Every structure is written in structure tokens, then in C-alpha cells.
Amino acid sequence: MALPLLRFFKNGNRNLKALAESYVPSTLCQLLTIEGLERSSTDTMISVLEALTAISYYEPIAVQVVEMNVGRDLISIINNSKDFRSYVVSLAIEAMWNLIEVGG
């Protein structure tokens, strides 16, 4: 992996630092729980997964999200999908990959 990307994982930028100090990561994780998914539309799920994927490039956020057991919810999304080639499954896999790669 390239050194600048590793530096970005560790240092982030000012927006990611601000998000790490906010309730955004925990809110996104709550929306991905089974109860949250039952009340949300596919468009909402896509938006939540895209946001989670984008913010999980910053290690402090990735660690927070991993500690909230969002991996379980991502696996549930993948497992309960009717079409494995859907965009939602692709986003869930990408988010899971980011959490593994950045958050450990």
C-alpha cells in the first residue's frame, strides 16, 4: 500500500477529524442494525452504506465503528440480500473491506 494512503488512514483530514468527534459514526451504525434496516428504504440503506464507506477510511472512525460491531450488521445485509450482485451488497462488502483494512 502506498505511503500517502497510509498517512491518510492515520491522519485523515479536517472533515474526517470533525466527524470522528461527532455522533455521525454511531448514528450510521444504529441505522444499520436490524431494527434500523426494517424501517428504512433501499435508498436510505444505500446512503448509509456510502457514508459509512467514505468515513471508514480514517482509522479512528474505523476503530469506533468496529467496536460498535457493525461488521455483524454488514454480514447480515449481505446474507439477507436476494441478489448477491446488487449495489447494496457491493457497498456492504466495500465497507467491510475498509473496516478490515483500516480498522484492523
Buried (B, 14 or more C-beta within 10 A) or exposed (E): EEEEEEEBBEEBEEEBBEBBEEEBBEEBBBBBBEEBBEEBEEEEBBBBBBBBBBBBBBBBBBBBBBEBEBBEBBEBBBEEEEEEEBEBBEBBBBBBEBBEBBBE
